[in-house]
Amino acid sequence: MTPPQDPFYIVKEEIQDSIDKLQATFRQWEQTPSDTGEHVHLSKELLASCESLEWQVEELDKAIAVAARDPAWYGLDEVELEKRRKWTSTAHNQVGIVRRAVEAGKEKSSSINGMRQELMRLPNDHASQAGRSNHFIADNDDFISSESDRQLLLIKQQDEELDELSASVQRLGGVGLTIHDELVGQERILDDLSMEMETTSNRLDFVQKKVAMVMKKAGAKGQLMMIAFLIVLFIILFVLVFLT
């Protein structure tokens, strides 16, 4: 099976595109200040994408394990299987690096938010400090509202990614059904060919038996006459074909 027709390469291309988008988003996340709502939104988006990609790569690992049980049946060899295992391992590493970096940044951000909450609980002795605290609380409310909108946007994006994944699985299923139909058609053709060969063999046996019976009844003299007749017929046909 050539790579363009192999379902593995179809899914691999889609996953690689998703990994490229993940890395582009990760670079944007690195350049975004950690104390902004945009950074929090990108963190959640990256973690959701990592989880989806890890599941997809694990499914490919399972498919490779199934093919490794009988490579000849799937038209594969050990070199091709090792090449596929190496790609899935690289994909796991790429996604894992992004996940670990985002989780580490998230823990750091949580620590900073905890310090801010402790500062908010300290007593304020001056009216100006109370005013700043009230202003900070108002900003925090605005941030919570903005974060709620971002979460809704993130859920919508996750739904879109799930729809894309579902479409990919459906395409993969369609390819599998096409391969199945092709194999069934080839099996039917082989069965018909086998029946025709068996019928031809029976007819040939019948003709051979008839010829043997004729030769036996004709005797030696009759056989010589038949051979002479066939030679004369061959000469006539030769003259007609090559001399006319």
BATILUM-847230 format. One record per atom (N, C-alpha, C): x, y, z. Coordinates in steps of 0.02 Angstrom, whole numbers, padded with zeros to 5 digits, always signed. Atoms other than C-alpha are relative to their C-alpha. Layout:
BEGIN
XYZ;...
***
This chain:
BEGIN
+00043-00060+00000;+00000+00000+00000;+00045+00062+00000;-00041-00059+00005;+00078+00165-00053;-00021+00052+00051;+00017-00049-00052;+00086+00308+00074;-00060+00043-00014;+00058-00042+00010;-00043+00420-00013;-00066-00036+00012;+00061+00037-00009;-00173+00280-00001;-00006-00028+00070;+00000+00029-00066;-00127+00227+00176;-00037+00046+00048;+00036-00043-00048;-00250+00291+00308;+00046+00030+00053;-00047-00025-00050;-00102+00312+00427;+00026+00069-00020;-00029-00063+00022;-00028+00451+00321;-00052+00055-00006;+00053-00050+00001;-00195+00537+00302;-00009+00031+00070;+00008-00023-00069;-00217+00547+00491;+00063+00035+00024;-00064-00031-00021;-00032+00586+00517;+00004+00072-00024;-00004-00068+00027;-00044+00739+00404;-00045+00047+00039;+00046-00042-00038;-00195+00805+00499;+00028+00014+00070;-00028-00010-00067;-00111+00777+00668;+00060+00046-00003;-00059-00044+00006;+00050+00860+00608;-00021+00073-00009;+00026-00069+00008;-00050+01013+00553;-00023+00027+00068;+00023-00022-00067;-00129+01020+00727;+00060+00014+00045;-00060-00012-00041;+00044+01005+00809;+00032+00066-00020;-00029-00064+00022;+00108+01149+00701;-00040+00059+00028;+00041-00054-00029;-00040+01256+00757;+00012+00005+00075;-00013+00000-00072;-00007+01204+00937;+00065+00036+00016;-00064-00032-00013;+00174+01259+00927;-00003+00075-00014;+00007-00071+00013;+00124+01425+00848;-00036+00035+00058;+00036-00027-00058;+00000+01455+00990;+00046+00003+00061;-00047+00002-00057;+00135+01405+01115;+00050+00058-00003;-00045-00057+00007;+00254+01536+01045;-00035+00066+00019;+00039-00058-00019;+00116+01665+01063;-00009+00003+00076;+00008+00004-00073;+00088+01605+01243;+00064+00022+00036;-00064-00019-00031;+00274+01628+01282;+00010+00076-00002;-00010-00072+00008;+00269+01808+01220;-00052+00042+00036;+00054-00036-00034;+00111+01852+01318;+00017+00005+00075;-00012-00007-00073;+00133+01923+01496;-00043-00047+00040;+00035+00051-00038;+00084+01795+01627;-00056+00028+00044;+00051-00028-00044;-00025+01917+01725;-00059+00029-00039;+00055-00025+00041;-00150+01947+01584;-00051-00056-00011;+00052+00050+00015;-00314+01863+01542;+00015-00038-00064;-00018+00034+00062;-00248+01823+01369;+00046-00060+00013;-00045+00055-00018;-00111+01717+01447;-00038-00059+00030;+00041+00053-00029;-00238+01620+01549;-00041-00036-00054;+00039+00030+00055;-00346+01593+01395;+00043-00045-00043;-00044+00040+00042;-00199+01531+01293;+00023-00063+00037;-00020+00059-00039;-00147+01414+01435;-00053-00054-00004;+00054+00049+00003;-00317+01330+01437;-00007-00030-00070;+00005+00024+00069;-00322+01319+01248;+00056-00049-00016;-00057+00045+00012;-00148+01240+01243;-00010-00067+00035;+00010+00063-00037;-00191+01111+01377;-00054-00043-00033;+00053+00038+00034;-00352+01063+01287;+00025-00031-00066;-00028+00026+00063;-00259+01045+01121;+00048-00057+00013;-00047+00054-00018;-00123+00941+01205;-00037-00065+00016;+00039+00060-00018;-00252+00822+01277;-00029-00033-00062;+00030+00028+00061;-00338+00801+01108;+00053-00033-00043;-00053+00028+00042;-00174+00773+01015;+00030-00063+00031;-00027+00060-00032;-00109+00649+01144;-00047-00060-00012;+00048+00055+00013;-00269+00547+01121;+00006-00024-00072;-00005+00020+00070;-00252+00550+00932;+00064-00040-00014;-00063+00035+00010;-00069+00496+00937;-00003-00070+00032;+00008+00066-00032;-00112+00356+01059;-00041-00047-00043;+00039+00042+00045;-00244+00293+00937;+00043-00025-00058;-00045+00022+00053;-00112+00289+00801;+00048-00054+00025;-00043+00052-00030;+00003+00191+00918;-00037-00067+00003;+00038+00062-00002;-00136+00064+00941;-00007-00031-00069;+00006+00025+00069;-00160+00050+00752;+00066-00032-00023;-00066+00028+00018;+00028+00021+00730;+00010-00067+00035;-00007+00063-00036;+00024-00114+00864;-00041-00056-00033;+00042+00050+00035;-00118-00203+00772;+00034-00022-00065;-00034+00017+00063;-00023-00193+00606;+00063-00041+00012;-00062+00037-00015;+00136-00260+00690;-00013-00074+00012;+00015+00070-00012;+00047-00423+00730;+00004-00041-00065;-00003+00034+00065;+00035-00467+00544;+00016+00051-00053;-00018-00053+00047;+00132-00340+00439;-00015-00018-00073;+00010+00020+00070;+00118-00441+00278;-00073+00010-00021;+00071-00008+00016;-00072-00433+00285;-00016+00073-00019;+00012-00071+00013;-00065-00242+00285;+00050+00028-00051;-00048-00023+00050;+00075-00234+00155;+00056+00042+00029;-00052-00038-00034;+00203-00168+00280;+00060-00044+00015;-00059+00036-00023;+00378-00216+00334;+00024+00033+00064;-00025-00023-00065;+00479-00189+00492;+00028+00071-00005;-00028-00067+00009;+00565-00034+00421;-00055+00052+00002;+00057-00046+00000;+00397+00051+00388;-00031+00006+00069;+00029-00002-00068;+00331+00002+00560;+00044+00042+00047;-00045-00038-00043;+00486+00073+00645;-00003+00074-00017;+00007-00070+00021;+00468+00233+00543;-00062+00031+00030;+00062-00026-00029;+00289+00252+00605;+00006+00007+00075;-00009-00006-00073;+00336+00216+00785;+00043+00061+00017;-00044-00057-00013;+00474+00347+00775;-00039+00065-00006;+00039-00062+00008;+00352+00478+00711;-00047+00012+00059;+00046-00008-00056;+00224+00445+00848;+00038+00018+00063;-00040-00017-00059;+00363+00452+00978;+00019+00074-00002;-00017-00071+00007;+00419+00621+00910;-00060+00044+00014;+00061-00039-00013;+00239+00683+00911;-00016+00003+00074;+00011+00001-00073;+00219+00627+01093;+00046+00050+00035;-00049-00045-00032;+00378+00722+01139;-00018+00073-00012;+00017-00069+00017;+00323+00881+01048;-00059+00024+00043;+00059-00019-00039;+00154+00883+01134;+00016+00002+00074;-00018+00002-00071;+00229+00834+01302;+00039+00060+00023;-00040-00060-00017;+00354+00978+01299;-00046+00060+00011;+00047-00057-00006;+00213+01103+01270;-00042-00007+00064;+00041+00011-00059;+00104+01025+01406;+00038+00016+00064;-00040-00012-00061;+00243+01027+01537;+00016+00073+00009;-00016-00071-00006;+00291+01206+01497;-00061+00040+00022;+00061-00037-00017;+00111+01267+01508;-00020-00015+00072;+00019+00016-00068;+00077+01172+01669;+00048+00034+00050;-00047-00034-00044;+00236+01243+01747;-00016+00075+00005;+00019-00071-00001;+00184+01419+01695;-00064+00012+00037;+00065-00007-00035;+00009+01389+01763;+00010-00002+00075;-00013+00004-00072;+00076+01336+01933;+00033+00065+00025;-00033-00063-00019;+00186+01491+01937;-00051+00056+00005;+00052-00052-00001;+00037+01601+01894;-00046-00007+00060;+00043+00012-00058;-00067+01519+02030;+00033+00024+00064;-00036-00023-00059;+00068+01557+02157;-00003+00076+00005;+00003-00073+00000;+00068+01741+02105;-00070+00024+00021;+00068-00019-00018;-00122+01749+02117;-00013-00010+00075;+00007+00012-00072;-00112+01674+02293;+00030+00057+00040;-00032-00056-00035;+00008+01811+02346;-00044+00063-00004;+00044-00059+00007;-00112+01942+02278;-00059-00005+00047;+00057+00008-00045;-00256+01869+02377;+00021+00012+00072;-00024-00013-00068;-00152+01873+02536;+00008+00075+00012;-00008-00072-00007;-00112+02056+02503;-00068+00034+00008;+00066-00030-00005;-00297+02093+02481;-00030-00009+00070;+00028+00012-00067;-00335+02020+02654;+00035+00041+00055;-00035-00040-00050;-00210+02136+02743;-00042+00060+00020;+00039-00059-00021;-00288+02278+02848;+00026+00063-00032;-00018-00063+00031;-00289+02450+02769;-00012+00056+00051;+00004-00053-00051;-00254+02600+02883;-00019+00067-00030;+00010-00066+00030;-00277+02739+02758;-00055-00004-00051;+00056-00002+00048;-00423+02789+02649;+00025-00009-00071;-00026+00007+00068;-00310+02798+02497;+00013-00074-00016;-00012+00072+00011;-00262+02615+02521;-00067-00035-00012;+00066+00029+00011;-00448+02571+02534;-00024+00015-00070;+00021-00016+00068;-00480+02662+02372;+00036-00042-00051;-00037+00041+00047;-00342+02567+02284;-00025-00072+00002;+00026+00068-00006;-00411+02404+02353;-00066-00008-00036;+00064+00003+00035;-00585+02444+02290;+00009+00002-00075;-00014-00003+00071;-00514+02488+02122;+00026-00067-00026;-00027+00066+00019;-00419+02323+02118;-00056-00051-00004;+00056+00048-00001;-00578+02227+02164;-00044+00011-00063;+00040-00013+00060;-00673+02315+02024;+00035-00027-00062;-00037+00028+00056;-00535+02269+01902;-00004-00075-00001;+00004+00073-00005;-00542+02091+01967;-00068-00025-00026;+00067+00018+00025;-00730+02085+01933;-00002+00003-00077;-00003-00005+00073;-00698+02146+01756;+00039-00058-00030;-00041+00056+00025;-00565+02013+01736;-00040-00065+00002;+00040+00061-00005;-00684+01877+01798;-00051-00003-00056;+00048-00002+00054;-00815+01934+01673;+00033-00015-00067;-00036+00012+00063;-00687+01937+01533;+00022-00073-00004;-00022+00070-00001;-00622+01767+01587;-00058-00047-00016;+00059+00041+00015;-00799+01696+01580;-00013-00001-00076;+00009-00002+00073;-00814+01756+01401;+00053-00042-00035;-00054+00038+00031;-00646+01679+01360;-00012-00075+00008;+00014+00070-00011;-00699+01514+01436;-00053-00025-00049;+00051+00018+00050;-00854+01513+01326;+00030-00007-00069;-00034+00003+00064;-00744+01549+01176;+00042-00064-00005;-00041+00060-00001;-00627+01408+01228;-00043-00063-00010;+00045+00058+00008;-00773+01286+01243;-00023-00005-00073;+00020+00001+00070;-00830+01337+01069;+00056-00026-00044;-00057+00024+00039;-00655+01309+01000;+00010-00075+00010;-00007+00072-00013;-00648+01138+01084;-00053-00039-00038;+00053+00033+00038;-00815+01093+01005;+00019-00003-00074;-00021+00000+00070;-00745+01143+00835;+00054-00052-00012;-00053+00050+00007;-00591+01036+00864;-00028-00071+00003;+00031+00066-00003;-00700+00889+00913;-00037-00016-00064;+00034+00010+00065;-00802+00914+00754;+00050-00019-00053;-00052+00017+00048;-00641+00912+00653;+00026-00070+00011;-00023+00068-00014;-00584+00755+00742;-00051-00052-00022;+00053+00046+00022;-00752+00673+00710;+00000-00008-00076;-00003+00004+00073;-00738+00717+00526;+00059-00042-00023;-00059+00040+00017;-00563+00642+00522;-00013-00074+00010;+00016+00070-00013;-00625+00482+00601;-00048-00028-00053;+00047+00021+00052;-00768+00474+00475;+00037-00012-00066;-00038+00010+00061;-00646+00497+00331;+00042-00064+00004;-00039+00061-00009;-00536+00360+00403;-00045-00062-00007;+00046+00056+00008;-00688+00246+00416;-00020-00010-00072;+00017+00006+00071;-00734+00285+00236;+00056-00034-00040;-00057+00032+00033;-00558+00237+00179;+00001-00074+00015;+00001+00070-00019;-00572+00075+00277;-00054-00039-00037;+00054+00034+00037;-00740+00033+00196;+00018-00008-00074;-00020+00006+00070;-00669+00069+00024;+00049-00057-00010;-00048+00055+00004;-00523-00048+00056;-00035-00067+00008;+00038+00063-00010;-00644-00181+00120;-00038-00019-00063;+00037+00015+00061;-00753-00167-00035;+00046-00023-00056;-00048+00020+00052;-00601-00179-00147;+00024-00072+00011;-00022+00068-00015;-00541-00336-00058;-00055-00051-00015;+00056+00046+00014;-00714-00415-00070;-00007-00010-00075;+00005+00006+00073;-00720-00377-00257;+00056-00043-00029;-00055+00041+00024;-00548-00453-00285;-00010-00074+00019;+00013+00069-00020;-00598-00608-00187;-00053-00032-00045;+00052+00025+00044;-00754-00626-00295;+00029-00016-00069;-00032+00012+00065;-00648-00611-00454;+00042-00064+00003;-00041+00061-00007;-00529-00746-00390;-00044-00062+00002;+00045+00058-00003;-00675-00861-00352;-00026-00017-00070;+00024+00012+00068;-00744-00838-00528;+00054-00030-00044;-00056+00026+00039;-00573-00869-00604;+00013-00073+00018;-00010+00069-00022;-00555-01027-00500;-00052-00047-00030;+00054+00041+00028;-00724-01092-00560;+00011-00009-00076;-00013+00006+00071;-00680-01054-00742;+00057-00049-00014;-00056+00045+00010;-00514-01144-00726;-00021-00073+00012;+00024+00068-00014;-00600-01295-00649;-00043-00026-00057;+00042+00021+00056;-00729-01299-00790;+00042-00016-00062;-00044+00012+00058;-00593-01284-00923;+00039-00065+00009;-00037+00062-00013;-00495-01424-00840;-00044-00061-00012;+00046+00057+00012;-00647-01538-00843;-00012-00011-00074;+00010+00007+00072;-00678-01501-01026;+00061-00029-00034;-00062+00026+00029;-00496-01535-01068;+00007-00074+00013;-00002+00072-00016;-00504-01702-00978;-00048-00039-00044;+00050+00033+00042;-00660-01745-01075;+00025-00008-00071;-00026+00002+00068;-00579-01702-01242;+00056-00051-00006;-00056+00047+00001;-00423-01801-01199;-00026-00072+00001;+00028+00067-00002;-00528-01953-01157;-00031-00019-00067;+00030+00013+00065;-00624-01938-01321;+00053-00015-00052;-00055+00011+00048;-00463-01924-01420;+00032-00068+00011;-00030+00065-00015;-00392-02075-01331;-00045-00056-00025;+00046+00051+00024;-00548-02174-01371;+00002-00006-00076;-00003+00000+00073;-00541-02123-01556;+00064-00033-00024;-00065+00029+00019;-00356-02166-01567;+00001-00075+00012;+00001+00071-00016;-00388-02334-01485;-00041-00039-00051;+00042+00033+00049;-00529-02377-01606;+00031-00001-00069;-00028-00005+00066;-00434-02321-01758;+00057-00049-00011;-00056+00045+00008;-00285-02434-01727;+00061+00034-00028;-00063-00029+00023;-00108-02409-01789;-00007+00030-00069;+00008-00024+00068;-00159-02390-01972;-00041+00065+00000;+00040-00060-00004;-00292-02264-01930;+00039+00058+00029;-00040-00053-00031;-00170-02165-01822;+00048+00029-00051;-00046-00025+00051;-00045-02155-01965;-00038+00043-00051;+00038-00039+00048;-00181-02095-02083;-00020+00068+00030;+00019-00063-00033;-00236-01963-01957;+00060+00047+00003;-00061-00041-00002;-00057-01903-01936;+00015+00029-00069;-00013-00024+00068;-00036-01893-02125;-00050+00055-00019;+00051-00051+00014;-00199-01797-02139;+00015+00066+00034;-00016-00061-00036;-00145-01674-02007;+00061+00035-00030;-00058-00031+00032;+00023-01648-02094;-00020+00036-00063;+00023-00032+00062;-00063-01613-02260;-00040+00063+00016;+00039-00059-00020;-00183-01494-02174;+00045+00057+00023;-00047-00050-00023;-00038-01404-02091;+00035+00033-00059;-00034-00028+00059;+00051-01384-02260;-00046+00047-00037;+00048-00042+00035;-00106-01315-02341;-00009+00067+00037;+00008-00062-00039;-00131-01189-02199;+00063+00043-00005;-00063-00038+00004;+00053-01140-02207;+00004+00037-00067;-00001-00032+00066;+00039-01106-02394;-00049+00057-00004;+00051-00053+00002;-00121-01007-02372;+00021+00062+00039;-00017-00056-00044;-00049-00900-02233;+00061+00038-00025;-00064-00033+00014;+00128-00864-02293;+00012+00013-00075;-00014-00008+00072;+00119-00878-02483;-00054+00037-00038;+00053-00036+00034;-00044-00788-02521;-00002+00072+00023;
***
